[in-house]
Amino acid sequence: MDEINGNLQKGKHRCIKFVVHGVISTSLDNIRIQIAYYIKSYTPDYDVDKMVFTSRELDWFYNIRNAYDYDFDSNGFCSVNLKKYDDVMKEYRMKLKGNFILLKLGFNRRIGNMSKTPISIDSTLSYEMAEHVPNETIVDVYWFTKRLFYFLAYRRNIEFSEITLMKKRLEDGKFEAIGILKVIDDDNSSSFTENEKTIRDQLIKIDLIDDSFEKLLDAVASERIYIEHIPYNSRDKKSITPARFILVMAAFEWEFKDIFGDVKYATNKPYRDTKDIVINILNVLLEKSTGKHKSYFRSTLKGVMNAGVSLSEKIMYVMKQYEELLTPFISNLYSFNDSDEFCINDMAIRLQTQRNNYAHGNIDKEFDDLVILDFIIFEWLLYAMRLKSIGVSDDVTKKMINELFSRRIALGS
């Protein structure tokens, strides 16, 4: 991508760098370009060793209440004690596209002498790099953080209040701010704003996922978690469109393959032997063929490689493993909707039938109302699968589903 550098006449940052996707249109009088991101900095030349993110979601993911203690005595005297940085800092290690990174959760504190809020606290998510990184890596960290919070909030409209770029001073090893990053992001283009209660309540928080957080970071960094199905905002969660339905089914297929692999191949020896024989024959024919024959053999081989269990069989296989975990939520859902007794096989067949109808353009087919309940359960199942794969216990997974999907079920301690 191309760069455009310039100077700023006002403000604390004196330099600006635009990174351009490309030219949209040109005319005699002007050129329209698409900006990917821009960086405001103090100097035109800089090295980035650390990035610090703040956002409304972060304030609840790592609750700002952890940053201080307070006390009222019997005489009405109140004291507020800000905790030491080291006492509230959480550290995790991760690797992103070959770069070793130290991720830290902490807080920024500011004191205002002339303010109605004399103490201001923000939760922070920072990334300390093992070495100087180019602008491409800075943007990679941005999109990694977005994908991480897509999963934690189950929505895409995650907006960062500020992203500060920092460098390490050679003389004392401390970090100093050198600029800010702004990515031009379609996820933030809507006028819809989440209310504070939604951000606070419908979010997986660090106190629940702490023990498995590094495994989650690895799963997100290696792009093993499917995110295309995640709704744009909390309002979109409440609607089921054909496109959203198909994407959620695709997410399940992706997660199933990543977590369980080819179950039929692994557990059924006659099937495994037969498949291996067919694949070997097709590979030999592929090497010997040319032209259209080679193309046909290649597509046939691909079909055999991808052949396995059907969507309904996969749903049955997984639901039987997670039925006990999901039973409190399923029972509550069915009771609330005065529906018949839940049956895994019926659910699997309904979902597969509806997926096939949508996939083949049969959107006018009669819609079974129970599919709506199936779809809701299916979203819980997706999270249960991924959370178990990174080592989250069943009890903690229940708490996460309860909060993230606002089920309000009494689960006990």
N, C-alpha and C positions, 0 to 999 in steps of 0.2 A: 504494500500500500504506500501511496505517496504522502509526503509531509509538507505542511505549510507553516513556516515560522514567522512570528511577529512580536511586536512589543506592545505593552499596555501602558497607557498614560496615567491611569488611576488605579488605586488599590495597592495592597501590599505585595502582590505578585507583579513582576515587571515583564515577564516573558510568557508567551503562549505558543503552543505547538498543536496544530490540527493534523490529525491523521485521517486521510481521505479514502473512502471506499472506491470512489470513482466519479466520473462526470455523469450527471443526470441529463442535462441538455445544454446547448449553447445557442447563442444568437449574436447578432451584431453588437448588442449593447452589454450583454452579461453572459456569465457562465454559471450554471447551477451544479453544485457538487454535493455528494452525500458524505457527511462526516461520520466516521466510525467512533472517534473519541477525541478529546483534547486534554492537554495538560497545562495548567498554569503553574509557573515556577518562579523562583527568585532569580535564577541565572539560566542562560540558554544551555549550558552544559551541566549535567548532573548525573549522579549514580543513585540508584534506588536499592536500598537494603531492607526496607520495611514498609508495609502498608497497614494503615489503621482504618477500620470501617466502623461507622456508627449508623444505627437505624432504629426505628420504632420497634421492630421485631426483636432486635438484640436486647433492648431494655427489658423485655420479658423473658427471652430465652435464658439470659443470665441476669436474673432479677436484680435491679439496682438496690433492692432492700438488703442485699448481701454486702453492700459497700459501707454500711454504717450501723451503729447501735444508738439507741436513745433511751432516756429514762425520765420519768416524772416522780418527784418525791411528794410527800404529804403536804408540803408547803406550796406546791404548785411550781417548784423550780424544775426546769427542763434542761437536760443536757444531751447534746448530740455528739457522738464520737465517730469520726471518720476512720475507718480501719486502714492499716498500713497496706501499701500496694502489694507487698510480698505475701501478706496474709490472705488476700482475696484473689490472687492471680492463679489461674489454671493453665497448665501447659500440655500440649499434645504435639506429637511428631507425625509428619506426613510427607509424602512425595508426590509432586505434581509435574508430569511430563519431564521427568528426570531431575527436577530441582528439589533438593531437600529443604524442607520448610519447618520452622518451629511456629506453631499456632498458639496464640495466647488469648485467653478471655480475661478481661479486667475492667477497670473503670477510669473514666476521666472525671476529675473534680475541678470546679471553678468557683471562686469566691467573688461575689459582687457586692461592693460596699454601698452602692446606690441602686438597690434593686429590691423588689418585693419578694424575690426568691434569692436570698443571699448565698445559698449553696445550690449549685447545679451539678447533677451527676448524670453521666451517660455511660451505658455499658459499651465496651469496645471489643472488637475482634481484630487482632493484629496478626500479621504474617511476617516473621523474620527470616530472611533468605540466608542461605549459607554463603552466598557470594552475590556481587552485583548482578542485576538481571536486566535484560533489555525490555523495551516497551511491550513487546509481544507477550512476555511472561507476566507483566503487570495486568494485561487484559485477560490472560488465562486465569489469573487469580480472581479477577472480578467475576468471570462467568462461572468459575468453580463455586464461589460464594453464593451466587444466585441459585445454582442448581442445589446446593446444600439446603438453602432455605425454602426452595420449592418443596423439597421433601419434608422438611420440618413443619411447614405451615400448610401443606397441600393446597397451595395456590401460587400463582406466578407473579402477582403484582407486588413484588418485593422491591422497595425503594430505599436506597442508602442515603442518609442525611448528608454524609460527607465521607470522602475517601482521601486520607492524607498520605502523601508520599514522604518518606524519610530516608536519611542516609546516616551511616555510622561515622562519628568523628574519630579520626585516627589517634588524636591526642589522649582521649579518655574513654573511648569505646561507647560513648553515649549516643543516642539518636537525636537528630534535629530535623524539624520539618523543612522540606524544600519545595513543596507544592501540593497541588490537589489534582485528582483525576476525575473526569466526567465522561462517562460512556453514553453515547446516544443509543438509548435502549427502548425498543417498542413496548416492552413490558410496562413502562411507566407513562405511556401515551394516553391512557384513559382518564376521564374526568372523575371516575368512580373512586371514592376514598373509603378505605376500611375504617370502621369505628374502633376506638381503643379497646373496647370489650372483646371484639372479635380477635384482634391481634393478641390480646393477653390470654384469652381462654382457649382458642383453637390453635394450639402450637405445642409441639413436642419440646420440652424444656430440658436444660442441661442436667438438672438434678435427677431426671429419669434416665437419660441416655448416657450419662457420664462414663460408666464402666465400659460401654461399647462404642464410645465416640470415635476413637481412632479407627476402628473397623468401618464405621460409617464413612469417615473421611476417605478411607482407601476405596470403598465401593463407589463413592461419588467421583473421586479423582480418576479412577480407572473406567468411568462411564458404564459401570455394570448396572446402575439403576436407571430404569426407563422413566423418562420424565415428560414425554410428549403428550400424555393423557391428562396431565395435571391441569385443573381448571384455572382460568385466568384470575378469578377473584372468588370471594365467598358467595357472591350472588350466583355465579355460574355453577357452583357446586349443587345447587338445588334444581337444576334442569338437566334432562337427559335427551340429548339430540342424537340422531343417527351417527354423526361424526364422533361425538364424545363416546358413545357406546362402543363403536368399533375400536377406537383408540384404547379404551380400558381393556377390551379383550386382547388387543395387541400387547399391552403392558403385561398382562398375565402370561401370554405365550413367551414373552421375553424373560420374565422373572422365572418362569418354570424351567426354561432351557438353562438359564444361568445357575439356578439353585439345584435342580434335580437332574439335569441332563436328559439323555434318552433312556427313560425308565424301562420301556419295553425291551430295548436292546440289552440293557444291563441285567434284566431279571428273567428273560425268556431265551433259553439257549437255542432251541430250534429256530426261532425267529432270527437270532443273532447269526447263527451259522448260515442260514439262507440269505440273509442280507449281505453278509461278507462275500459269499459266492457270486451273487449278482453284481456287486460292486467291482469285484476283481475282473469278471468277464467284461463289464462295460469299460473299465480302464484299459484293458487290452485292445478292445475294439476302437476306443478313442484314439489310442496311439497309432493304430494302423490306418485310420480313416482320414479323409480330407473333405473339404468343401461342405456341402449341406449335410452329408452323412455325419461329419465330425460335430457339426452344430447340433444335430438331433441326438447323437449319443451324449453330448455334454449336457443338454437339457434333461435327458432321461436320467442320467447319473445324478444330477442335482435333485430330481424328484425322488429318486430312491434314497439318497442321503437324508433328505428332509422328511421322508415317510416315517410314521410312527403312530402314536396314539392320537385319537381325535380330541378336539377341544373338550367335549363332554367327559371323555375318559380322564383327561388331565384334571378337570374340575373335581370329579369324584375322588380321584387319587389324593388331591391336596386337601379337599374339604374333610375327608375322613381323618386326616392327621390334625386338623385344626378345629374340628367340631367342638371339642370340649372347651377350648379356649374361647370360641365365639358364641357358645351356647347362651350365656347371660344376655348378650346383645340381640341374638336371634329371637330368643323367647320374648324379650321385651318388645321387639319390633313387631312380631306376629301377634302378640297380645294387644298391642296398641291399635293394630289395623284389623282386629277381629278376623284373622286369616286362619285357614286350616293348619293342621300340624305340618311342621317343616320336614321336607324330605330331600336329601342330598341329590339322589338320582333325578328327581323331577326338576330340581333347580338347574342341574347340569344340562339336561335336555332342553329346557326352556331357553337358557342363555345361548346354547349353540344354535338352536333354531332361529332365535332373534338375530344373532350375529350373521348367520347365513342369509336371512332375508334382507338385512341392511347391505351386506357385502354384494349381493346380486341385484341391488336396486329395487327390491320388492318392499318399498317403504309404505305401500298401501295395504299390506297384509294386516290382518286383525292383530292388535297388540294385546298380549296377555297381561292383565294388570299385575299379576304376581311377579312379572319380570322386573318391575320397579323395585320390589323388595329384594329380589335376587341381586339386582345391580348394587343396591346399597350394601348388602352383605359382601358382595364381591370386592368392593373398595376396601372394606375392613380386611378381607382375606389377603389382598395385595400387601398391605402393611404388615400383617402377621407373618407372612412368608419372608419378607425382607428383614424384618426385625429379628426373627429367629435365626436367620442366616448369619447375622452379625453378633449373635450371642445374647440377645435380650431375653430375659426369662418370661414365661407366660404371664405371671402376675404383673410384671412391669408393662408388658405389651398391652394387657387389658387397660391399664391406667392410661397409656398413651392413646389408644383408640377412643377411650371414654372422653378424653379431653379434646383430641384433634377433631373428632366428629361430633362433639357436643352431645353425647348420649345421655349424660346426667344419670347414670345408673349407680346405685350404691354397691360398691364392690367389696367393701370391708378392707381391713388393713392388710 
